[in-house]
């Protein structure tokens, strides 16, 4: 029996659309949005049960860039000023047993920005989030266009049809 080593995230760089490279990130300096549906509890027939509401929770994220970079501040200021926010592209690799697999995450948001030590933290709620692993899209959420794709299945397609 052969055991695999766990995957590690390495070589992570962050880009802002329209500006390019803005810095690097450690694996523990990224919190991608959690994909989770809201549930409601109902008490009936002597039991409490939870049911999916069909609504996804906020797509909260955090990226800690290992430097203080005035371009990041300018980009966030421009995004807040024009109301469109910024688009972050996070590129890196996972490595397992010496084999690297590329990852690409795209996040659109109007993030908050903070400086602590010699690093800049961007965090907020994404209006768009996609994650690709080895060239395959694992998920894509677009809150403005009501798209919630996980593993190629669009969970909001029927809803768009019903209200469209």
N, C-alpha and C positions, 0 to 999 in steps of 0.2 A: 504494500500500500504506500502510495506517495502522497505526502502532505504538501499543500501549497502554503507559501508564506502569505500573510495578509497584504492587501494592496496598500500602498502608500502614495500620497499625493506629493508630486515634486515639480520643480521647474515652473512655478506659477507666475505669470505676468498679467498685469491689468492694463487695459487700453480704454480710452474714452473716445467715442466716435467723434471724428472731426479734429482730434488733437493727436491721437496716437498713443504710444507707450507712456504710462504714468508711474510705473513702479512694479515692484515684486511683492509677493505675499507668501507667508509661511502657511503650511497646511492648516495649522490651528487658527489662522487669521481670517478664515472664511467661514461664514455661516450662510449656506444657501437656503432659500425658502423651503419650509416644510410643506409637503403636500398632504393636506388633511381636510376632511369635510367636517362641517359643523353637525352636531347631533342634537336631538331633542329628546328629553326623557318624558315618558308617558307612564302614568300609574293607572293600571287597569287590570281587572280580574285578579287582584291580589298580588300583582307583580309590577315592578318598575322595569321598563325596557327602554332601550335607546334606539332611535331611528335616525337614519341619515336625512338631512334636510335638502340635500342636493346642492348645497352652497359650500364653496371652499373657503377656508380661513384666509386671513390676510397673508400675503406672500412676503413675510419679513426677512430681511437679509442683513448681513454685516460683512464688510471687507476692511481689513486692517493693512494698509500699505506701509511698507517699511521705510518711509521717508516723509519729510515735510516738503511738499512740492506746490509752488504757487499756481501752477497750471491747473491743479485739481480745484483749488479755490476759485479761480477764474471761470472754469467750466461749470461748477456748481452755481456760481453767481449768475452766469449767463442763462443757465437752465431754469433757475428760479425766476429770473427777470422775464424771460420769454414765455414762461408757463409750461414749457415742454419737458423740463427736466433733462437728465443726461442718460446716455446709453453706455453702460460698462460692458466690456467683453473681457472675460477671464479665460486665459488659455494656459494649459499645463498638461501634465501627464500623470497617469498612475503608473506605478511600477510594481510588478509581482513576479517573483522568480526571475528577475533580470529582463523581463519583457515590459516595454513601455507601451501604454495605450493613451492616445490623446483625448483630452476633454476640452470642451468649449462651452462656456456658460454666458448667456447674454441677459443683462438685467437693465430694464428701463425704470427710472424712478426720479422723484424729486427728493434726494436724500438729505439727511442732516450730515454735518461734517464736524469733526472734533480733532484736536491735537492732544496727544498725550505722549510724553517722552519724545522720541524722534520718529514718530509715526503718525499717520493720518487715518482716521476711521470714518468711513462712509457707511451709513445705515439708514434703513427706511423700509417702505413697503413698495414692492415692485408692481408696476402696471403691466409689465411684460417680463416673462422669465422663460428661457429655454435652456435645456441641458443636453449636450451631445456627448456620447461616449464611443470612441472608436469610429467616429463618422456616422453613427446612428442616433437619431433623435429619441431620447428617452421620455422627455416631457416638454410641453410647450403650453404656457398659459398667457393669454392675451385678454386682460380684463376689459379693455375698451371694446373689443369685438366679440366678447363672450365665447372664447375658445378655451377649452381645458382638455388638452390631449395628454394622455399617459399611455406609453407603449403603443402609440398609433391610434388609440381609441379616443374620440372626441366626446367627452361626457356631456357637453352642452349642445350638441348638434340638434337633438330633438327640441330642446327649449328654443333655440334660434328659429327652427321651423315653425313652432307653435306661435311665436310672437311676431314673425316676419311677414 
